[in-house]
Amino acid sequence: MSAIPLSYKSGHGSFSSDLNLNSVVGHILHSSILVPYHGWRISHRTHHQNHGHVENDESWHPLSERVFNSLDTVTKKLRFTLPFPLLAYPIYLFARSPGKKGSHYHPESDLFVPAEKKDIITSTACWSAMVALLAGLSFVIGPLQLLKLYGVPYVLFVMWLDLVTYLHHHGHEDKLPWYRGQEWSYLRGGLTTLDRDYGWINNIHHDIGTHVIHHLFPQIPHYHLVEATEAAKSVLGKYYREPRKSGPLPLHLLDVLKQSMKKDHYVSDTGDIVYYQKHPDL
């Protein structure tokens, strides 16, 4: 699990000041968990540059009412019925979110500019090599053994990743705003993110639960995030939302996730400051 934040920091350029080292480490770690490094790095950069923006954000952004209504009944149900949302990450990598086109694997995707084409080809090739390695291992050790040693841990990784990333942007007891147009700014968008306490998992996560300061200053190394968060609290004042303290295991977050899935369904098509609304049939 600790490899996840290390790969994450490589994409932000905060693992090392050496860009080539970030790229090598990023490709090794991301490919091992079946994520195309540059594809994710670029889309995640878009997420950070547009956090809190209804249309321009890239990760766990809200559906507009128009896009929500365009989904078929089964898709709506699966999107907001646990555990299916916790299995969304591989689908997102291949096809992005509803209402958006492109793929993290395709160099011609809307996610990328022409100058990034070689990077995407490189990362997709590394991803393909990992898939080929897993296919080869299935012949060496058998598919059942591979399922136990890689398949099950991979599914657990995906579910945990989706849980963590979703709850950094959803699930506060107060409704959080999402912005459009002139109402959006980098600071306002960043302050819609949420810190979370993961109990004893904080150390394994390299303190990634300090998400607000990470969004405002994404190149701060993980070993300074707690210190930076404490320093920022007095500056942010009422705009900082103190996370609920966790026990040894963050079991309280399961209820937070459940409640959010029941009420955070879409936002209005109009207005520059909007809030999640609930669909009566979900």
BAFI-3210 file (N, C-alpha, C; in Angstrom, 3 decimals, decimal comma, padded with zeros to 6 digits):
// residues 282
n [1|2|3|4|5|6|7|8|9|10|11|12|13|14|15|16|17|18|19|20|21|22|23|24|25|26|27|28|29|30|31|32|33|34|35|36|37|38|39|40|41|42|43|44|45|46|47|48|49|50|51|52|53|54|55|56|57|58|59|60|61|62|63|64|65|66|67|68|69|70|71|72|73|74|75|76|77|78|79|80|81|82|83|84|85|86|87|88|89|90|91|92|93|94|95|96|97|98|99|100|101|102|103|104|105|106|107|108|109|110|111|112|113|114|115|116|117|118|119|120|121|122|123|124|125|126|127|128|129|130|131|132|133|134|135|136|137|138|139|140|141|142|143|144|145|146|147|148|149|150|151|152|153|154|155|156|157|158|159|160|161|162|163|164|165|166|167|168|169|170|171|172|173|174|175|176|177|178|179|180|181|182|183|184|185|186|187|188|189|190|191|192|193|194|195|196|197|198|199|200|201|202|203|204|205|206|207|208|209|210|211|212|213|214|215|216|217|218|219|220|221|222|223|224|225|226|227|228|229|230|231|232|233|234|235|236|237|238|239|240|241|242|243|244|245|246|247|248|249|250|251|252|253|254|255|256|257|258|259|260|261|262|263|264|265|266|267|268|269|270|271|272|273|274|275|276|277|278|279|280|281|282]
n.u [000,816|002,049|003,464|001,728|001,339|003,991|004,252|002,350|003,520|005,638|004,396|003,631|006,012|007,297|008,622|011,286|013,794|014,836|013,717|013,863|014,334|011,933|010,242|011,161|010,797|008,073|006,997|007,706|006,375|003,679|003,039|003,160|000,803|-001,020|-001,529|-001,298|001,468|002,183|-000,254|-001,989|-000,587|-000,831|-003,635|-004,184|-002,817|-004,454|-006,714|-005,782|-005,258|-007,761|-009,411|-012,486|-014,061|-016,959|-017,225|-014,564|-012,887|-011,294|-011,320|-013,511|-015,474|-018,632|-021,617|-023,411|-026,884|-027,995|-026,200|-026,432|-029,154|-028,981|-027,931|-028,462|-030,836|-029,665|-026,926|-027,017|-027,889|-025,809|-023,694|-024,156|-024,502|-023,163|-020,954|-020,086|-019,225|-016,691|-015,148|-014,506|-012,182|-010,397|-012,147|-012,530|-009,924|-009,845|-012,066|-012,755|-014,906|-018,571|-019,936|-017,542|-014,944|-012,467|-009,340|-006,999|-005,017|-004,719|-002,996|-004,173|-006,202|-008,621|-007,601|-004,953|-002,275|-000,750|002,083|002,478|002,210|004,239|004,947|002,598|002,425|004,727|004,064|001,759|002,895|004,542|002,565|001,320|003,394|003,423|000,940|001,448|003,462|001,996|000,245|002,082|002,995|000,724|000,768|003,024|002,714|000,086|-003,354|-005,083|-003,377|-002,162|-004,368|-004,819|-002,407|-002,045|-004,443|-006,549|-005,296|-005,023|-007,693|-008,490|-006,755|-007,747|-010,334|-009,769|-008,326|-010,311|-012,150|-010,655|-009,899|-012,403|-013,616|-012,023|-013,100|-015,783|-018,665|-018,756|-020,334|-021,547|-022,883|-020,782|-019,547|-019,515|-017,957|-018,338|-017,416|-016,865|-016,910|-015,240|-012,017|-008,521|-007,836|-010,370|-011,432|-009,554|-010,083|-012,383|-011,710|-011,074|-009,636|-008,738|-008,747|-006,988|-006,373|-004,203|-003,341|-002,456|000,365|001,273|000,181|001,723|000,792|-001,218|-003,751|-003,767|-005,072|-005,956|-003,870|-002,164|-003,500|-003,475|-000,759|000,820|003,410|004,682|006,690|005,774|006,642|006,504|003,887|002,092|003,218|003,039|000,269|-000,537|000,650|-000,824|-003,413|-004,063|-004,029|-005,950|-008,220|-011,694|-012,153|-010,872|-011,580|-011,716|-010,752|-012,663|-011,570|-010,008|-010,379|-008,152|-008,598|-010,097|-013,021|-015,276|-015,441|-016,739|-019,466|-019,708|-019,175|-021,333|-023,552|-023,022|-023,301|-026,008|-027,052|-025,544|-025,777|-026,077|-025,458|-026,892|-027,582|-027,252|-025,983|-023,288|-022,298|-022,839|-024,531|-024,518|-027,314|-030,057|-031,347|-034,634|-035,137|-032,961]
n.v [-001,207|001,191|001,764|003,055|005,886|006,643|006,255|008,084|010,495|010,592|011,257|013,843|015,095|015,386|013,345|013,261|015,695|015,230|014,865|012,736|010,557|010,593|009,827|007,233|005,795|006,281|004,944|002,265|001,725|002,486|000,888|-001,595|-001,705|-001,646|000,843|003,432|005,416|008,154|008,867|008,868|010,755|013,146|013,516|013,689|015,969|017,770|017,509|018,650|021,268|022,190|021,718|021,340|022,489|022,282|021,365|021,219|019,860|016,701|014,376|012,426|014,378|016,172|014,948|016,744|017,716|017,257|015,373|013,334|012,614|011,559|009,057|005,519|003,522|001,323|002,009|004,318|003,179|001,379|003,155|004,428|002,510|000,630|-002,243|-001,189|001,458|001,505|000,042|001,453|002,583|001,237|001,298|004,031|004,741|003,620|004,778|007,256|009,618|009,704|011,742|012,700|012,279|009,983|008,303|007,085|005,641|006,167|007,957|009,966|010,981|013,245|014,139|014,833|016,815|017,300|017,268|015,540|012,998|010,995|010,408|009,192|006,932|005,584|005,008|003,443|001,291|000,277|-000,456|-002,451|-004,282|-005,112|-006,375|-008,467|-009,765|-010,654|-012,385|-014,287|-015,237|-016,510|-018,863|-020,021|-020,255|-020,830|-019,922|-019,714|-019,424|-017,034|-015,361|-015,347|-014,257|-011,880|-010,932|-010,706|-008,935|-006,750|-005,983|-005,230|-003,072|-001,300|-000,805|000,389|002,651|004,019|004,537|006,238|008,422|009,337|010,183|012,292|014,362|014,369|013,899|015,433|016,640|019,098|020,599|020,860|023,394|023,459|024,863|027,169|029,132|032,606|032,400|030,386|029,709|028,934|028,772|028,730|026,382|024,501|024,592|023,171|020,591|017,768|016,855|013,695|011,333|008,392|006,678|004,168|003,687|006,014|006,414|004,414|005,338|007,511|009,893|010,899|011,675|014,330|016,248|018,750|020,712|019,457|019,724|022,479|023,029|021,099|020,101|019,793|017,666|014,392|013,961|016,390|017,125|016,932|018,787|021,110|021,307|021,842|024,346|025,806|025,909|028,063|030,141|029,505|029,305|029,365|028,165|025,831|022,461|020,473|017,108|014,228|012,414|009,251|005,818|003,019|001,709|003,116|002,861|004,436|005,837|004,289|004,565|007,271|007,219|005,642|007,288|009,487|008,346|008,056|010,596|012,399|013,049|014,575|017,825|021,072|022,182|024,831|027,933|029,323|028,658|025,720|022,906|019,487|017,447|015,296|012,372|011,184|008,464|006,961]
n.w [000,000|000,628|-001,619|-003,285|-002,527|-003,079|-005,840|-006,580|-005,711|-007,462|-009,851|-009,274|-009,221|-006,829|-005,655|-006,334|-007,210|-009,623|-012,783|-014,572|-012,873|-011,423|-013,499|-014,173|-011,731|-011,437|-013,711|-013,176|-010,709|-011,242|-013,482|-012,308|-010,914|-012,882|-014,130|-016,471|-016,529|-017,520|-018,700|-016,470|-014,884|-016,339|-016,543|-013,856|-013,190|-014,542|-012,945|-010,516|-011,355|-011,866|-009,717|-007,988|-009,954|-011,863|-014,582|-015,571|-013,824|-013,195|-011,695|-009,924|-010,191|-010,070|-011,708|-014,138|-014,167|-016,675|-017,859|-015,994|-016,349|-018,857|-018,592|-018,601|-016,733|-015,406|-015,322|-013,735|-011,336|-010,706|-010,431|-008,028|-006,111|-003,650|-003,772|-006,201|-007,129|-006,036|-007,680|-009,873|-010,915|-012,910|-015,109|-015,437|-016,240|-018,790|-020,098|-019,048|-017,295|-017,182|-019,744|-020,638|-023,085|-024,409|-023,490|-021,076|-022,216|-024,878|-027,303|-028,817|-027,337|-025,879|-023,530|-023,819|-025,233|-028,495|-028,139|-026,075|-026,957|-027,374|-024,755|-023,825|-025,451|-024,593|-021,882|-022,198|-023,510|-021,467|-019,657|-021,173|-021,264|-018,619|-018,450|-020,238|-018,806|-016,571|-017,868|-018,768|-016,285|-015,413|-016,838|-015,796|-012,964|-012,727|-013,240|-010,993|-008,781|-009,533|-009,412|-006,640|-005,680|-007,084|-008,353|-006,351|-004,387|-006,144|-006,710|-004,126|-003,763|-005,763|-004,766|-002,309|-003,168|-004,663|-002,613|-000,888|-002,589|-003,433|-001,018|-000,321|-001,633|-001,268|000,904|003,255|006,265|005,988|003,082|000,288|-001,895|-005,524|-008,379|-011,158|-014,068|-013,414|-010,698|-009,919|-008,605|-008,216|-005,504|-004,182|-005,262|-004,309|-001,591|-001,327|-000,998|001,196|004,311|005,732|008,404|008,844|010,899|012,091|009,573|008,476|008,543|006,820|004,502|004,011|005,036|003,317|003,834|004,519|002,721|001,851|002,042|000,336|-002,103|-002,454|-002,494|-004,297|-004,658|-002,267|-000,342|000,902|003,519|004,750|004,909|007,143|008,920|007,323|007,069|009,733|010,038|008,219|009,179|010,915|009,151|007,249|008,806|009,385|006,987|006,857|007,335|009,993|010,193|011,210|014,015|013,835|014,870|015,486|013,032|010,132|010,250|010,426|008,087|006,246|006,733|006,147|003,400|002,534|003,169|001,508|-001,022|-001,081|-001,375|-002,912|-005,978|-008,425|-009,951|-010,537|-013,903|-014,336|-012,984|-011,105|-008,659|-007,214|-005,667|-004,599|-005,484|-004,650|-006,181|-006,325|-006,807|-006,139]
ca.u [000,000|002,896|003,937|000,750|001,716|005,277|003,976|001,581|004,456|006,424|003,593|003,622|007,365|007,778|009,427|012,676|013,993|015,282|012,531|014,054|014,130|010,484|009,626|011,521|010,085|006,647|006,640|007,823|005,325|002,353|002,815|002,945|-000,609|-001,797|-001,897|-000,347|002,036|002,021|-001,680|-002,505|000,093|-001,379|-005,029|-004,181|-002,432|-005,678|-007,542|-005,260|-005,366|-009,184|-010,172|-013,680|-014,786|-017,951|-016,947|-013,149|-012,217|-011,118|-011,401|-014,686|-016,258|-020,064|-022,346|-024,465|-028,205|-028,180|-025,443|-027,063|-030,405|-028,671|-027,493|-029,547|-031,202|-028,687|-025,700|-027,282|-027,974|-024,480|-022,805|-024,412|-024,791|-021,930|-019,573|-019,700|-018,392|-015,328|-014,468|-014,602|-010,916|-009,957|-013,080|-012,189|-008,689|-010,135|-013,132|-013,008|-016,186|-019,700|-019,926|-016,219|-014,456|-011,033|-008,797|-005,649|-004,089|-004,712|-002,269|-005,019|-007,300|-008,857|-006,847|-003,556|-001,904|000,127|003,453|002,515|001,903|005,284|004,841|001,463|002,809|005,680|003,374|000,885|003,775|004,925|001,360|001,147|004,431|002,982|-000,136|002,092|004,139|000,975|-000,221|003,120|002,995|-000,422|001,177|004,086|002,232|-001,323|-004,250|-005,634|-002,331|-002,015|-005,533|-004,616|-001,232|-002,118|-005,804|-007,256|-004,700|-005,312|-009,070|-008,483|-006,095|-008,675|-011,423|-009,252|-008,002|-011,552|-012,695|-009,852|-009,974|-013,770|-013,921|-011,272|-013,859|-017,208|-019,051|-018,747|-021,698|-022,060|-022,765|-019,648|-019,862|-018,751|-017,946|-018,194|-017,269|-016,095|-016,907|-014,177|-010,608|-007,694|-007,935|-011,716|-011,551|-008,737|-010,677|-013,512|-011,189|-011,245|-008,670|-009,308|-007,865|-007,068|-005,877|-002,834|-002,985|-001,851|001,800|001,447|-000,234|002,607|-000,012|-001,950|-005,006|-003,631|-005,343|-006,186|-002,583|-001,617|-004,117|-003,044|000,680|000,998|004,799|005,229|006,960|004,850|007,152|006,247|002,468|001,479|003,775|002,469|-001,150|-000,628|001,003|-001,838|-004,711|-004,328|-004,237|-007,217|-009,307|-012,960|-012,203|-010,298|-012,525|-010,968|-011,314|-013,040|-010,513|-010,292|-009,812|-007,038|-009,035|-011,055|-014,307|-016,307|-015,518|-017,689|-020,775|-019,632|-019,313|-022,705|-024,455|-022,772|-023,883|-027,465|-027,552|-024,703|-026,029|-025,818|-025,595|-027,699|-026,938|-027,071|-025,473|-021,836|-022,025|-023,874|-024,362|-025,089|-028,726|-030,412|-032,401|-035,552|-035,214|-031,707]
ca.v [000,000|002,379|002,056|003,924|007,294|006,894|006,431|009,331|011,605|010,642|011,991|015,261|015,626|015,631|012,210|013,652|016,878|014,709|014,490|011,402|009,585|010,540|009,079|005,815|005,254|006,330|003,875|000,961|001,553|002,549|-000,287|-002,763|-001,705|-001,546|002,233|004,071|006,496|009,502|009,133|009,276|011,981|014,305|013,731|014,113|017,387|018,489|017,507|019,636|022,615|022,559|021,128|022,061|023,037|021,270|020,779|021,074|018,919|015,428|013,216|012,404|015,612|015,844|014,913|017,742|017,087|016,797|014,134|012,324|012,159|010,840|007,702|004,549|003,200|000,399|002,761|005,157|002,334|000,861|004,257|004,877|001,353|-000,036|-001,767|-000,953|002,658|001,250|-000,710|002,324|003,143|000,722|001,772|005,442|004,818|003,271|005,537|008,480|009,718|010,026|013,105|013,031|011,304|009,740|007,218|007,324|004,801|006,532|009,226|010,966|011,297|014,653|014,457|015,142|017,671|016,531|017,139|014,484|011,734|010,009|009,986|008,277|005,677|004,926|004,467|002,355|000,148|-000,288|-001,115|-003,674|-005,226|-005,676|-007,318|-009,645|-010,462|-011,352|-013,510|-015,310|-015,825|-017,406|-020,161|-020,573|-020,603|-021,193|-018,764|-019,607|-018,859|-015,631|-014,665|-015,169|-013,439|-010,555|-010,504|-010,261|-007,674|-005,661|-005,533|-004,510|-001,793|-000,448|-000,397|001,340|003,879|004,723|005,031|007,364|009,582|009,854|010,870|013,549|015,380|014,178|013,268|016,269|016,806|020,304|020,516|021,607|023,984|023,256|026,177|027,382|030,511|033,587|032,056|029,433|030,094|027,825|028,702|028,289|024,967|023,706|024,558|022,227|019,260|017,384|015,994|012,508|010,616|006,955|005,899|003,655|003,627|007,293|006,275|003,598|006,221|008,685|011,061|011,441|012,234|015,789|016,451|020,162|021,361|018,801|020,305|023,864|023,036|019,674|019,655|019,578|016,237|013,781|014,019|017,720|017,441|017,168|020,054|022,189|021,420|022,529|025,750|026,461|025,975|029,408|031,019|029,144|029,592|028,640|027,486|024,497|021,561|019,488|015,769|013,439|011,522|007,843|004,788|002,345|001,505|004,188|002,248|005,476|006,337|003,472|005,198|008,524|006,841|005,172|008,437|010,300|007,656|008,200|011,961|013,212|012,421|015,467|019,258|021,783|022,585|026,284|028,513|029,273|027,989|024,688|021,882|018,188|017,186|013,876|011,875|010,450|007,028|006,290]
ca.w [000,000|000,685|-002,972|-003,941|-002,410|-003,724|-007,266|-006,641|-005,594|-008,694|-010,827|-008,901|-009,252|-005,466|-005,193|-006,525|-008,049|-010,915|-013,552|-015,145|-011,797|-011,201|-014,595|-014,053|-010,566|-011,743|-014,644|-012,508|-009,699|-011,846|-014,330|-011,441|-010,485|-014,125|-014,393|-017,392|-015,725|-018,057|-018,858|-015,161|-014,432|-017,047|-016,140|-012,458|-013,232|-014,903|-011,739|-009,563|-011,909|-011,998|-008,610|-007,573|-011,108|-012,273|-015,903|-015,921|-012,936|-013,883|-010,795|-009,042|-010,295|-010,113|-012,968|-014,288|-014,253|-018,056|-018,049|-015,134|-016,969|-020,103|-018,251|-018,492|-015,353|-014,819|-015,041|-012,560|-010,155|-010,399|-010,047|-006,662|-005,266|-003,222|-003,858|-007,595|-007,332|-005,575|-008,736|-011,042|-011,391|-014,221|-016,144|-015,643|-017,017|-020,177|-020,754|-018,290|-016,584|-018,064|-020,249|-021,168|-024,046|-024,399|-022,699|-020,575|-022,962|-026,293|-027,470|-029,469|-026,429|-025,543|-022,321|-024,083|-026,366|-029,400|-027,639|-025,053|-027,614|-027,129|-023,357|-023,678|-026,097|-023,699|-020,708|-022,634|-023,789|-020,164|-019,142|-021,965|-020,829|-017,340|-018,772|-020,824|-017,712|-015,790|-018,693|-018,710|-014,947|-015,263|-017,383|-014,958|-011,613|-012,814|-013,088|-009,640|-007,935|-009,918|-008,869|-005,203|-005,385|-007,723|-008,658|-005,146|-003,904|-007,082|-006,485|-002,852|-004,026|-006,508|-003,883|-001,318|-003,884|-004,970|-001,346|-000,395|-003,476|-003,413|000,241|-000,238|-002,357|-000,998|002,147|004,461|006,799|005,335|001,628|-000,233|-003,208|-006,744|-009,024|-012,595|-014,516|-012,643|-009,271|-009,622|-008,562|-007,736|-004,046|-003,789|-005,614|-003,396|-000,257|-001,282|-000,700|002,595|004,988|006,375|009,328|008,574|012,028|011,950|008,150|008,085|008,286|005,609|003,404|003,952|005,434|002,181|004,336|004,587|001,302|001,530|001,783|-000,858|-003,292|-002,611|-002,787|-004,595|-004,714|-000,929|-000,122|001,861|004,890|005,306|004,776|008,458|009,395|006,514|007,420|011,025|009,828|007,396|009,848|011,440|008,005|006,604|009,751|009,248|005,698|007,022|008,005|010,766|009,976|012,378|014,466|013,586|015,717|014,792|011,653|009,794|009,904|010,346|006,718|005,485|006,872|005,398|001,993|002,320|003,184|000,326|-002,172|-001,022|-001,571|-003,798|-007,265|-009,554|-009,660|-011,526|-015,155|-014,337|-011,753|-010,971|-007,382|-007,157|-004,643|-004,957|-005,258|-004,534|-007,059|-005,436|-007,078|-005,781]
c.u [000,854|003,478|003,004|001,121|003,065|005,092|003,229|002,515|005,347|005,687|003,525|005,000|007,937|008,506|010,911|012,717|014,477|014,073|012,655|013,847|012,650|009,808|009,919|010,756|008,583|006,207|006,693|006,647|003,932|002,059|002,525|001,512|-001,539|-002,374|-000,867|000,176|001,758|000,546|-002,295|-001,893|-000,541|-002,823|-005,109|-003,721|-003,644|-006,612|-007,070|-005,424|-006,809|-010,037|-011,362|-014,487|-015,695|-017,546|-015,470|-012,368|-012,212|-011,391|-012,574|-015,440|-017,738|-020,591|-023,306|-025,803|-028,461|-027,463|-026,049|-028,314|-030,160|-028,239|-028,690|-029,731|-030,169|-027,407|-025,878|-027,250|-026,593|-023,560|-022,969|-024,787|-023,489|-022,040|-019,141|-018,901|-016,938|-014,525|-014,326|-013,267|-010,436|-010,846|-012,787|-010,925|-008,944|-011,085|-013,494|-014,406|-017,315|-019,679|-018,587|-015,740|-012,960|-010,636|-007,388|-004,587|-003,870|-004,043|-003,081|-006,189|-007,403|-008,075|-005,491|-003,397|-000,911|001,547|003,598|002,332|002,943|005,242|003,738|001,778|003,768|004,971|002,436|001,693|004,219|003,756|001,149|002,170|004,043|001,862|000,451|002,822|003,145|000,429|000,797|003,160|001,838|-000,111|002,212|003,544|000,766|-002,219|-004,814|-004,626|-002,113|-003,177|-005,342|-003,497|-001,316|-003,552|-006,544|-006,636|-004,981|-006,717|-009,163|-007,835|-007,049|-009,780|-010,955|-008,927|-009,258|-012,190|-011,976|-010,034|-011,380|-014,025|-013,048|-012,011|-015,368|-017,409|-018,952|-020,179|-022,355|-021,898|-021,624|-019,974|-018,971|-018,950|-017,892|-017,816|-016,409|-016,041|-015,780|-012,834|-009,832|-007,829|-009,304|-011,908|-010,773|-009,342|-011,957|-013,036|-011,220|-010,063|-009,411|-008,265|-008,081|-006,501|-004,455|-002,398|-002,342|-000,379|002,081|001,153|000,713|001,797|-000,755|-003,311|-004,966|-003,839|-005,509|-004,870|-001,920|-002,206|-003,668|-001,575|001,129|002,452|005,452|005,480|006,075|005,324|007,020|004,745|001,794|001,930|003,150|000,995|-001,329|-000,325|-000,100|-003,159|-005,039|-004,577|-005,598|-008,419|-010,524|-013,052|-011,520|-011,267|-011,741|-011,568|-011,681|-011,910|-010,946|-009,770|-008,649|-007,343|-010,124|-012,424|-015,420|-016,476|-016,468|-019,087|-020,818|-019,835|-020,748|-023,680|-024,269|-023,394|-025,408|-027,952|-026,751|-024,755|-025,718|-025,900|-026,379|-026,887|-026,620|-026,576|-023,968|-021,377|-023,158|-023,511|-025,005|-026,572|-028,970|-031,502|-033,324|-035,577|-033,947|-031,512]
c.v [001,264|002,713|003,026|005,393|007,612|007,097|007,740|010,533|011,713|011,460|013,473|015,898|015,903|014,427|012,566|014,926|016,490|014,197|013,094|010,313|009,458|009,676|007,588|005,165|005,216|005,220|002,502|000,737|001,573|001,318|-001,514|-002,840|-001,413|-000,154|002,823|005,369|007,891|009,847|009,594|010,602|013,224|014,568|014,184|015,563|018,253|018,591|018,580|021,065|023,112|022,026|022,008|022,684|021,948|020,583|020,434|020,151|017,548|014,225|013,349|013,737|015,258|015,745|016,089|017,014|016,540|015,472|013,010|011,745|011,378|009,397|006,764|004,150|002,308|001,136|003,653|004,320|001,838|001,963|004,650|003,737|000,645|-001,545|-001,299|000,336|002,456|000,408|000,128|002,679|002,562|001,189|003,226|005,577|004,540|004,265|006,849|008,446|009,989|011,498|013,539|011,906|011,098|008,615|007,578|006,565|005,280|007,892|010,332|011,395|012,798|015,090|015,082|016,115|016,895|016,317|016,017|013,087|010,657|009,500|008,959|006,922|004,892|004,271|003,331|001,104|-000,521|-001,032|-002,449|-004,730|-005,879|-006,684|-008,600|-010,460|-011,257|-012,553|-014,643|-016,007|-016,800|-018,802|-020,832|-021,082|-021,026|-020,000|-018,602|-018,995|-017,381|-014,802|-014,373|-014,176|-012,031|-010,063|-009,954|-008,994|-006,493|-005,107|-004,753|-003,140|-000,833|000,069|000,623|002,686|004,687|005,291|006,293|008,592|010,176|010,692|012,090|014,694|015,289|013,769|014,120|016,478|018,093|020,143|021,407|022,158|023,444|024,502|026,077|028,849|031,374|033,249|031,086|030,135|028,906|027,666|028,195|026,802|024,084|023,555|023,733|020,812|019,021|016,564|014,821|011,882|009,121|006,113|005,432|003,540|004,939|007,144|005,462|004,441|007,381|009,971|011,709|011,998|013,732|016,351|017,922|020,844|020,745|019,404|021,737|023,954|021,596|019,200|019,561|018,085|015,673|013,910|015,415|018,056|017,734|018,512|021,235|022,403|022,170|024,013|026,507|026,667|027,384|030,404|030,758|029,395|028,732|027,865|026,113|023,648|020,442|018,099|015,091|012,472|010,067|006,984|004,149|002,061|002,529|003,657|003,284|005,983|005,523|004,058|006,525|008,251|006,445|006,347|009,316|009,660|007,809|009,590|012,810|012,654|013,311|016,911|019,903|022,133|024,070|026,759|028,325|028,765|026,992|023,652|020,586|018,133|015,678|013,526|010,984|008,944|006,264|006,263]
c.w [000,000|-000,677|-003,687|-003,769|-003,026|-005,228|-007,506|-006,617|-006,827|-009,753|-010,551|-008,996|-007,890|-004,880|-005,261|-007,356|-009,449|-011,698|-014,150|-014,099|-011,465|-012,255|-014,487|-012,903|-010,830|-012,671|-013,979|-011,562|-010,311|-012,704|-013,482|-010,930|-011,661|-014,358|-015,355|-016,778|-016,288|-018,273|-017,559|-014,715|-015,057|-016,635|-014,683|-012,331|-013,587|-013,707|-010,765|-010,075|-011,946|-010,851|-008,223|-008,698|-011,670|-013,569|-016,104|-014,999|-013,609|-012,989|-009,837|-009,046|-010,410|-011,541|-012,999|-014,409|-015,648|-018,288|-017,222|-015,800|-018,259|-019,839|-018,200|-017,030|-014,676|-014,439|-013,818|-011,283|-009,739|-009,878|-008,582|-005,722|-004,924|-003,406|-005,246|-007,807|-006,925|-006,574|-010,008|-011,669|-012,727|-015,371|-016,477|-016,487|-018,496|-020,840|-020,074|-017,667|-017,567|-018,466|-020,811|-022,074|-023,878|-023,478|-022,251|-021,372|-024,395|-026,490|-028,131|-028,585|-026,182|-024,305|-022,624|-025,245|-027,237|-028,872|-026,615|-025,641|-027,305|-025,689|-023,180|-024,309|-025,201|-022,518|-021,064|-022,959|-022,489|-019,534|-019,863|-021,566|-019,509|-017,559|-019,353|-019,753|-016,870|-016,561|-018,671|-017,362|-014,752|-015,826|-016,484|-013,629|-011,609|-012,551|-011,682|-008,680|-008,246|-009,380|-007,387|-004,903|-005,966|-007,889|-007,447|-004,563|-004,833|-006,869|-005,170|-002,993|-004,722|-005,591|-002,857|-001,973|-004,188|-003,707|-000,900|-001,278|-003,504|-002,157|000,490|-000,924|-002,108|000,466|003,398|004,938|006,295|003,823|001,161|-001,615|-004,314|-007,593|-010,537|-012,825|-013,618|-011,162|-008,902|-009,541|-008,016|-006,229|-003,612|-004,103|-004,657|-002,022|-000,195|-001,009|000,805|003,095|005,618|007,293|009,120|009,711|011,791|010,494|007,687|007,715|007,027|004,371|003,181|004,142|004,268|002,601|004,533|003,184|000,919|001,173|000,559|-002,122|-003,522|-003,018|-003,099|-004,622|-003,332|-000,745|000,992|003,299|005,514|005,344|006,121|009,008|008,647|006,831|008,732|010,869|009,099|008,127|010,328|010,320|007,371|007,504|009,516|007,938|005,729|007,833|008,684|010,551|011,284|012,731|014,305|014,716|014,983|013,327|011,320|009,380|009,771|008,912|005,849|005,561|006,121|003,912|001,678|002,249|001,955|-000,916|-002,217|-001,428|-002,555|-005,211|-008,469|-009,081|-010,793|-012,765|-015,190|-012,976|-011,636|-009,615|-007,174|-006,097|-005,126|-004,618|-005,266|-005,536|-006,242|-005,643|-006,691|-004,266]
res [m|s|a|i|p|l|s|y|k|s|g|h|g|s|f|s|s|d|l|n|l|n|s|v|v|g|h|i|l|h|s|s|i|l|v|p|y|h|g|w|r|i|s|h|r|t|h|h|q|n|h|g|h|v|e|n|d|e|s|w|h|p|l|s|e|r|v|f|n|s|l|d|t|v|t|k|k|l|r|f|t|l|p|f|p|l|l|a|y|p|i|y|l|f|a|r|s|p|g|k|k|g|s|h|y|h|p|e|s|d|l|f|v|p|a|e|k|k|d|i|i|t|s|t|a|c|w|s|a|m|v|a|l|l|a|g|l|s|f|v|i|g|p|l|q|l|l|k|l|y|g|v|p|y|v|l|f|v|m|w|l|d|l|v|t|y|l|h|h|h|g|h|e|d|k|l|p|w|y|r|g|q|e|w|s|y|l|r|g|g|l|t|t|l|d|r|d|y|g|w|i|n|n|i|h|h|d|i|g|t|h|v|i|h|h|l|f|p|q|i|p|h|y|h|l|v|e|a|t|e|a|a|k|s|v|l|g|k|y|y|r|e|p|r|k|s|g|p|l|p|l|h|l|l|d|v|l|k|q|s|m|k|k|d|h|y|v|s|d|t|g|d|i|v|y|y|q|k|h|p|d|l]
***
